[in-house]
Amino acid sequence: MVAAEDAGKIGVADRLGIDPGSVVQEIGWDEDVDDDLRAAIEERVGGELLDEDSDEVMDVVVLWWRDDDGDLTDALISATTSLADEGVIWVLTPKTGREGHVEPSEIAESVSTAGLAQTSNITVSPDWTATRLVSPKSAKTKR
């Protein structure tokens, strides 16, 4: 039974595209985050998630975001400063009907303003949904 539970947790990290050994930064942790999801990511990368004060180059940024957390555009711009060229930002927001829910239109507007591209949305836990963000390919190829 434990092996099946572990396989399910690792499946979520896999769905997030997190590879073993990836450098993952976590921003916006609070007591309401999904600890099983965090554990699955840590197990997948083989270590702890780095906090927002880390100065390493990140493969993935996990940004827990709630409606009253402030300016999402500013948070996204800050998250990109340590992101690798091919890095990914996952914005995790409470699902519709949950306290702190963020409207999809607010996410889309902030993503565009921050110069990022939204590629997909997935459900990652009973209370959280995730939006995958990347730097647009056209921005990477311009010199």
N, C-alpha and C positions, 0 to 999 in steps of 0.2 A: 504494500500500500504506500509506503513512504517513497519508493522508487517512482510510482505513478504520479504522486504529488510533485516530486522534484521534476519529472519530465514535463508536467504542465507548467510549472514556473519557468523552466528553461525555455519552453515554447514561447512564452511572452517575450522574453529577451530576444529570442530568435526573430519573432515577428517585428521587433523594433530594429532589426538589422544590426544588432550589437554582436561583434565578433569576439571570440576569446582573446584576451590581452588588450582589448581596446581601452583607451584612456577616456573615462566618462566623468563628466562634471555634473554635480547636482546643485541646482539653484532653486531657492524657494521652499526648502524643506520646512515643514511645520508638523504638528501632531496629527493632522488629518491625512497625511500622505498614506499611500498603500505600502505597508511594510513588506508584504509578500512580493510585490513588484520590485521593490528596492533589493530584496534578498536575491531575487532571480537574476537581476542585473549584476550584482556583486559576484554571484556564483559564476555567471557566464564570463565575466572579465577576469576572475581569479583574484579579486582584491576589493578594497573599499572604493566607494564613489568619492571623488575629490570635491571639496567644497568650493564655494564661489571665490575664495581668496587665493586659490591655486593659480600659479603662473605657467603651468604646463600647457602644451598645445593639445587640444582636445579633439578626439575623434567624434565624440557624441556629447551633447549637452542635454540634460534632462531638466526642463524648466517647469516646476510645479507652479501653476498660475490660477488665481482666484479673482473674481470680479473686483474685490476691494484691495487688490495688491498694488495699485498704482498705475503707472503708464506702461503698458505692454510694449509699445514701440521702443521706449528707452531700454527696457529689459532685454529686448531682442538685440538691439544694437550692442549693448554691453556683452551679451552672450557671444556675439560673433568675433569679438576682439581676440579671443584665445582659440578660436575654432580652426582646425586644419582646413586646407583648401577644399578637400572632399568631405568635410565634416557635416554632421547632421544635427539639427536642433529638434528635439521633441518637446512640444508644449503640451503639458498634461493639465487638463482642466476638469473640474467637476462636471458630471453628466447633467443634462437637462433635468430640472426639478430638484437638483441637489444645491445645498447652500454654497454660494460662491460661483455658480454657473456663469460662464462667459459666453456671450452670444457669438455665433460663428462669424457674423458680419464684423464684429469688433476685432476678432483674430485676423480676418482677411485684410482689413484696413491697416492694422498694425504691421502685418507681414509685408504688405506692399510698401508702406512708408519706410520700413527698415531695409528695403532693397533685397528681400528674400522671396523665395517662391514656395508656395504650399503644394506638396505633392500627394499627400494621402492623409486619411483619418482612420484610426482604428480604436476599438474598445480594448482597454488594457486591464480593467478590473471592474467589479460591480459599480464602483463610484466614479471612475475616472475614464476619460477618453484622451487620446493622444493625436496631435496634429504634427506631421513631419514637415520640416522646413529645410531648405537647402539654399545655397547661393545660386542664382540663375547661371546656367551654362554660358550665356552670352557675356556675362560679366567676367567670367573666368578666362574667356578666350581673348578679350580686348586687352591690348597692351598700351 
